[in-house]
Amino acid sequence: MKNSSILLSLFIALVSVSCDEDPVSPSVVVTPNTYVQSINLDDVIEYSIEGIAGDAELSLLVISTQPEGGVTSVVYEDELSGVSSNSIYTFELENDTIAEWNVIFTITDAEGRTGQTSRVAEVNDDPVMVESTGHELYSNFSTENTNGFNITELEPLVLASLADSSGVDLVQFDVTDNENQENSLGAYSGIKFIRNNLFNYGSARQSFAGITYDTGEPSVTIANLEIDDILITRYDTLNMLHAAIKIIDIQDMPGTEEDRIIFNLKK
């Protein structure tokens, strides 16, 4: 009985020592601390990464990304030392057709033990509209200059050279039919416009443009244009795509050949 007690005591002691000697792995804390972040196509996420040592000093930080349904790739490595670390990583989209990215943060210590956490970046499908600038739309009485414009292709057109004018999304109109240009815009393609100078052109998104268009009263012609006017049009009715047009300058020259409207466009 005495021997059994001794053996039991030795066993308990060994178990206690074994438990005491279990190594502690490093850990990693990432800010933002919410698991899922929403990101627009033109945005970035700045991650703040804190490494905390366990029983051994820190050795390495590895950041990997995995696109939805794709392969994991290492995008960042940083050699570490000591018992704590602080790092910053800025995540930018690599492919705007992928809806979700997994961002994985792995801390390794000098003994090869690891700690890991991850974040999910969900891509917002409502990107900031892209601007093109310096477009010139000449009077429709101009015989040689670009007096038409196609929004889809961002292509200036010469009406006299077109067999089919149905692709002309922007054209100046002589509303009163008096052969004098009247700073009026319309389209041969059938699209309509609204004028809304309160629209936030600087931060224009498809959703904002769509709401603005739907809550307005679209018209086939916008008359009496002025500099800084903002027009919204639904140029692709199948895919519900919108464009925002900002009038930059209106040049009324002698005659009508050189009369033109200069505008920027976001879509």
N, C-alpha and C positions, 0 to 999 in steps of 0.2 A: 504493500500500500504506500509505503514511504517512497519507493522508487517511482511509482506511478505519479505521485504528487510532484516529485522533482522533474520528471519528464514533461508533465503538464505545464509546470512553471517555465521550463526552458522553451517549450513550444510557444507559449504566450509571449515570452520575451522576444523570441525571434520574429513573431508576427508583428509585434510593436515596432521593433527596429526596422523591419521591412517596410511598414507603413510610413514610418518617419522618413525613410530614405527615398520614397517615391519622388522623382524629379518634378519640378514645377516648370511648365512650358511658358514661353512668352505669350503676351496678348497684344492685340492691336485694337485701338479705338479710332473710329472714323467719324468725322463731322462733314456734312450733315448726318445726323444720327438716325433719320428716318430711312427705312429700307428702300423705298421707291421715290425717285425724283422724276419730275416731268421736265423735259428739255425741248426747247424749240430748235429748229434746224440751224438757226444762226446764233444760238447761245452756247455757253460752256458751263460746266460745273467745276467748281474749285473744291477739292477734297482736302481736308486737314487730317493728317494721319499721325497718331501718337503710338509709339511702340513702348511697351512696358516689359522689362526683363523678368524672367522667373528665377531659376537657379543658376543661370549662366548669362554672361553679357550678350547683348544683341550683336547680330552679325550682318543681317541682310534684310532689306525690304524689297519685295517684288510685287508689282502691280500688273495684273493681266486683265484683258477684256475678252469677252465672248459675245459675238453678235447672236441674236436669236436664231437657233438652228445651225450655228456655225462653229468654227474651231477656235479654241482658246489661244490667245497670243500674248506673249509678254510685251508690255509697252513701256515699262519703267523699272529700273533697278537702282538701288542706292545702298552702298556699303555703310554699315552702322557700327557703333561701338558704345560701350558703357551700358548703363542700366535703363536708359530712357532715350527716346528720339522723337523728333518732330519734323514732319515733312509735309510738303504741299504738292499736290498733283492736280493739274488742270485737264479735264476730260473734254475733248472736242470730237464731234461726230466725224466718222471716216466714210460713211455711206448713208446718204439721205433716204435710201429705200428700205432701210432696216428699222423696224418699229421698236425694238427693245435691245438693250445692251446690258450684260452682266459685268460689273467691274469688281475684281477680286483682289483683296489686299492680304498679302502673306508676309509675316515676320518670322525670321529664322534666327536662332541663337547660336552661340559658338559650339554647342554640343549637337547641333542639327535638329533640335526640337523646333516646332513651328506653332504659330497661332494665326488664325485666319478669320476674316469676315468679308462680307461682300455688300454691294449696293446694286440696285437696278435702275437704269436710266431709260425711261419711256419717252419715245420721240413724239412730240406734239405734231400732228399733221396739219397745223395751221401756221405755216412759216411767214416770216416777214416778206412782203412783196419786194421784188428786185427792181431797181430803177435803171432805166436807160435815159440818157439826157441829150439835149441839143437837137431834137427832131425839128424839121422845118416843113410846114405844110403851106404850099403856095396857093394863091388864088386859083379857083377852078377856071378862071379866064386865062391863066398863064398857059402858054402853048408848049413850052419846052421844059419847064421846071416840074419838080415832084409835087403834084397837086392832089395826091391821094396817099393813103397810108393803111397798111395791113398790120393789125395789132399782134396777131399770132406770130407772124414771122418778123415783126419789127422792121418791116420793109417799106421804104418810100416808093411810091408808084407814080408813073406819068399816065394820066387818064387817056391821052390820045393814042398811047401805044397798047391799050388793053382791048382785047376782043370781048372780054367779059368783065364787067365792073362789079360783080357780086362779091368779090373779095376786098372791096374798098371799104374799110371800117371808119375812116376819117376823111372828110372832104369839106371844103368851105362851100357854103351855099349862098346864092343870091336870093334871099327870101322874097323880096319884093319884085324880082324879075326886072330890075331896072339897069342891069349890067354894071352895077356898082357893088363892090364887095362890102359886106355888112358885118364882118366879124362873127359869122354864124357857122356852127359846126353841125354836121350830120353824117350820114353813112348811106352808101348804096347797098351795103350788105344786109340792112334791115335791123341792125342793133340800135338800141335806144340809150339815152343818157339822162342823168340828173346832174344838177349843179348843187354842190353842197360845200361851201367854203369853211364850214366848221369841221369837216372831215380831217382827222389827224393824218395828214399825208406822210409826215416823218416816220410814223410807226405803223404804216399801213399793213394790214394783214387781209387775207382773203375773207375771213369771217367778218371783219369790220366792214369791208367793202360790200359784202353781200347783204349785211343788215342795213347798211346805209341805202343801198340801191332798192331793197324791198320796201323800205319805209318811205321812200320818196315817190314821185310821180314821173316815171321815165317818159321821155319825149324823143321823137325822131330827130328833132332839131333843137339846138341850144343857141339862142340869138343874143346879140349884144354882149359878146365876150369881153372880158376885161383882164388885164394882167393880174395874176395870182388867183384867178378863178380855178376851182377844182371840179372836175367832172368825173363821175363814176359811170362805167358802162359794164354790162355783162356781154363780153365779146364772144364767149363760148357758151351757148345756152345748153348744149348737151352735157358738158362737164361742169357747168355752173361756175365758170371762171370769170373773174372781174379784173378790170384795169382802172387805175386812178390816173387821171391826166391833169397835170398842172400847167397852166398857161404862164409862160415865162416872159414873152414879149409879143407885141402885135405891131408889125411894121406896115404902115400905110404909105406906100411910095406913090410918086406921080404915075398915073395910069393904073393898070391892074396887073401887068406882067410880073412885077416884083413884089406885090403885096404878099405878105406871109405871116403866119402864126408860128412862133417858136414855142415848143412845149417839151416837158419831161413826162415820162410815163413809168408807172409801176404796175407790175403784174406778177 
